[in-house]
Amino acid sequence: MFIPLPIHIYPLVMMSQASKAKVRSWMGIAWVMLGIELALMVSFFYFFGALSQAMLLTLGGSMLSYVVGNALLLNQLKPYLRRLELGEVRELYWISTIDSQKRLEISAPTIDTPQFFVERLLHWRKEIDNTRIHKDIDNILRLFQLLEKKDKREAEKFLVRHSTIVNVLMQYDELENAKLNNQVTFDSKRKLEDVIRQAAQAIEQEVTNQFKMGMLDVSAETDVYIQTLKSRNLLKD
């Protein structure tokens, strides 16, 4: 991230991360920091060779810019990696800020889009410590991707049927964070684990049925095609 004076490259790194993560606020900050760096570079060359107060201020400003810029990069590292992780599951779209998007995802009373559904599942996967639930969430994500690729309308219906999963995950996370070691908490967590596991099994059966129906349709279509070829003497029995 560091090149000797008169200029640093962290604004370009910030722009690259903003472009990959599709976060508008990061891109705006990157342009501001790039403008500051260019101004410092011009000042450096203008006062170069003169040990003046302006030159000392330029050097100090350059060092401060370097520290602040790289601190910003470190601060956005975690959300950047999470956005990249989300990008592996779904195509990203531009958002204003990470915080505003996170509030929208968590506080939204209903799941409106496949994007929200996937983002919220990934969020609770990060928050929950139970590895068995991690596997169930991964399975649900994989199955939802298969269903969405096969039939987007069925994927929308899926969201209506299975939006409760997100609420169950949220409740489980609350119990984990409560750290209450009593029988009531233990039984509640076990019940929620069973619900999540059964949901994953039900979703797998649902997706399997969709593929089965699709294969039946294809089979019927191919049978008609073969009969047509035979009726036109283009294919022998």
C-alpha positions in Angstrom: 0.0 0.0 0.0 3.0 2.3 0.3 5.2 4.1 -2.3 7.7 6.7 -1.2 6.7 10.3 -1.5 5.1 12.1 -3.2 2.1 9.9 -3.6 0.5 6.7 -2.2 -1.6 4.2 -4.0 -4.2 3.3 -1.4 -7.0 5.3 -3.1 -6.6 3.1 -6.1 -6.8 0.0 -3.9 -9.9 1.5 -2.3 -11.5 2.1 -5.7 -10.8 -1.5 -6.7 -12.4 -2.8 -3.5 -15.4 -0.5 -3.9 -15.8 -1.7 -7.5 -15.7 -5.4 -6.6 -17.9 -5.0 -3.5 -20.2 -2.5 -5.2 -20.3 0.0 -2.3 -20.9 3.6 -3.4 -19.7 5.2 -0.1 -16.3 3.5 -0.5 -16.0 4.7 -4.0 -16.8 8.3 -2.9 -14.2 8.2 -0.1 -11.7 6.8 -2.6 -12.1 9.7 -5.0 -11.8 12.2 -2.1 -8.6 10.6 -0.9 -7.3 10.5 -4.4 -7.9 14.2 -4.8 -6.0 14.8 -1.5 -3.1 12.7 -2.7 -2.9 14.6 -6.0 -3.0 17.9 -4.2 -0.2 16.8 -1.9 1.8 15.6 -4.9 1.4 19.0 -6.6 2.4 20.7 -3.4 5.4 18.5 -3.0 6.8 19.3 -6.4 6.0 23.0 -6.1 7.9 23.4 -2.8 10.5 20.7 -3.6 14.1 21.9 -2.7 12.9 24.5 -0.2 12.9 23.7 3.5 9.9 25.8 4.2 6.9 25.6 6.5 4.7 24.7 3.4 7.0 21.8 2.6 6.9 20.5 6.1 3.1 20.8 6.1 3.1 18.9 2.8 5.2 16.1 4.2 3.1 15.9 7.4 -0.1 15.9 5.3 1.3 13.1 3.2 2.1 11.0 6.2 -1.3 11.7 7.8 -3.0 10.8 4.5 -1.1 7.5 4.4 -2.1 6.5 8.0 -5.7 7.5 7.6 -6.1 5.9 4.2 -4.7 2.6 5.2 -6.7 2.7 8.5 -9.8 3.0 6.3 -8.7 0.0 4.2 -8.2 -2.1 7.3 -11.6 -1.0 8.7 -13.5 -2.1 5.6 -11.6 -5.4 5.3 -14.2 -7.6 7.0 -17.3 -6.2 5.2 -15.3 -6.3 1.9 -14.6 -10.0 2.4 -18.2 -10.6 3.3 -19.4 -8.9 0.1 -17.0 -11.1 -1.9 -18.4 -14.1 -0.2 -21.9 -13.0 -1.1 -20.7 -12.4 -4.7 -19.8 -16.1 -4.9 -23.4 -17.0 -4.2 -25.3 -14.2 -6.0 -24.5 -11.4 -8.4 -23.9 -8.2 -6.4 -25.7 -4.9 -6.9 -24.6 -1.4 -5.8 -25.5 -0.4 -2.3 -25.1 3.0 -0.6 -23.3 1.9 2.6 -22.6 -1.4 4.4 -24.3 -0.2 7.6 -27.5 0.9 5.9 -27.7 -2.4 3.9 -27.1 -4.4 7.0 -29.9 -2.6 8.9 -32.2 -3.2 6.0 -31.4 -6.9 5.8 -31.8 -7.6 9.5 -34.8 -5.3 10.3 -36.9 -6.0 7.2 -40.1 -7.7 8.4 -40.4 -9.8 5.3 -38.1 -11.2 2.7 -38.9 -9.5 -0.6 -36.2 -10.8 -2.9 -33.9 -13.8 -3.4 -31.0 -11.3 -2.7 -32.3 -10.5 0.8 -32.9 -14.2 1.5 -29.3 -15.2 0.7 -27.8 -12.2 2.5 -29.7 -12.9 5.7 -28.8 -16.6 5.6 -25.2 -15.7 5.2 -25.4 -13.1 8.0 -26.8 -15.6 10.5 -24.3 -18.3 9.4 -21.6 -15.8 10.5 -23.3 -15.1 13.8 -24.2 -18.6 14.8 -21.4 -20.9 16.2 -23.1 -24.3 15.7 -21.3 -26.1 12.9 -24.3 -28.4 12.3 -26.5 -25.4 11.6 -23.7 -24.1 9.3 -24.1 -27.3 7.2 -27.9 -27.0 7.1 -27.6 -23.3 5.9 -25.0 -24.3 3.3 -27.4 -27.0 2.0 -30.4 -24.6 1.9 -28.3 -22.0 0.0 -27.2 -24.7 -2.5 -30.7 -26.0 -3.0 -32.2 -22.5 -3.4 -29.6 -21.7 -6.1 -30.6 -24.9 -8.0 -34.3 -24.0 -7.7 -33.7 -20.4 -8.8 -31.7 -21.5 -11.9 -34.4 -24.0 -12.8 -37.5 -21.8 -12.2 -37.5 -18.3 -10.9 -41.2 -18.3 -10.3 -40.9 -21.4 -8.0 -38.0 -19.6 -6.3 -40.3 -16.7 -5.5 -42.9 -19.1 -4.1 -40.1 -20.7 -2.1 -39.4 -17.4 -0.3 -43.0 -17.2 0.8 -43.0 -20.8 2.1 -39.6 -20.8 3.8 -39.1 -17.2 5.1 -39.6 -18.5 8.6 -36.2 -20.1 8.5 -34.5 -16.7 8.9 -36.6 -16.0 12.0 -35.6 -19.4 13.5 -32.0 -18.6 12.9 -32.3 -15.2 14.5 -34.0 -16.8 17.6 -31.2 -19.4 17.8 -28.5 -16.7 17.7 -30.3 -14.9 20.6 -30.2 -18.0 22.7 -26.5 -18.5 21.9 -25.7 -15.0 22.9 -27.7 -15.2 26.1 -25.3 -17.9 27.4 -27.8 -19.2 29.8 -26.8 -22.7 30.9 -30.2 -24.1 32.0 -32.5 -26.8 30.8 -35.1 -24.4 29.3 -32.4 -22.8 27.1 -30.9 -26.2 26.1 -34.3 -27.6 25.1 -35.2 -24.4 23.2 -31.9 -24.6 21.2 -32.4 -28.3 20.5 -35.9 -27.7 19.2 -34.7 -24.9 16.9 -31.9 -27.1 15.7 -34.5 -29.8 14.8 -36.6 -27.2 13.0 -33.7 -26.1 10.9 -32.6 -29.6 10.1 -36.2 -30.6 9.1 -36.5 -27.5 7.0 -33.3 -28.4 5.1 -34.7 -31.9 4.5 -38.1 -30.6 3.3 -36.4 -28.1 1.0 -34.3 -30.9 -0.5 -37.4 -33.0 -1.1 -39.1 -29.9 -2.7 -36.3 -29.3 -5.1 -36.1 -33.0 -5.9 -39.8 -33.0 -6.8 -39.3 -30.0 -9.0 -36.5 -31.8 -10.9 -38.6 -34.9 -11.1 -41.5 -32.9 -12.6 -39.1 -31.4 -15.1 -37.8 -34.8 -16.1 -41.4 -36.1 -16.6 -42.1 -33.1 -18.9 -38.9 -33.8 -20.9 -39.7 -37.5 -21.1 -43.2 -36.9 -22.5 -41.8 -34.4 -25.0 -39.1 -36.8 -26.2 -41.7 -39.6 -26.5 -43.8 -37.4 -28.8 -40.7 -36.5 -30.8 -39.8 -40.2 -31.3 -43.3 -41.1 -32.4 -43.3 -38.2 -34.9 -40.0 -39.4 -36.4 -41.5 -42.9 -36.7 -44.7 -41.7 -38.3 -42.7 -39.9 -41.0 -40.6 -43.0 -41.6 -37.5 -41.2 -40.5 -36.8 -43.7 -37.8 -37.2 -47.5 -37.7 -38.5 -49.4 -34.8 
